[in-house]
Amino acid sequence: MTTTVYGESDDLIEFRGDVYGEASVWDADSDNCKRGALLVFSDGTVLEAIYGNAFGAGIWKFSAIAQGSLFRSIERKAEEDDEGHSDIVTFRDGLTWAIKANPGEWERVS
């Protein structure tokens, strides 16, 4: 089953598919409205996920630091609208785990 990854709210990243669950992302420095995390996947993909006003709106932006064997694409979201507020990352079938890391905290998603 394919896996999609996207931001659901200002502090949650959702995983749907072979890897299923959610990860909480919270930056103690909330005054700058920038929250982020690294996401590491079983195929070797590493993503940076950033939310906040650094982009002019409340949008989750995902960037591929390393693309693993199952990484497919990132669908870009230019602005907040009724259809959502997040880029959407897609993987091919076969992921077995993901780990969310932000300073001082690691969380496994499976």
Secondary structure, DSSP 4 states (H G I P E B T S, - for coil): --EEEEEEETTEEEEESSS-EEEE---S-GGGTEEEEEEEETTS-EEEEEEEGGGTSS-EEEEEEE--TTEEEEE---S-BTTBSB-EEEE-TT---EEEEETTEEEEE-
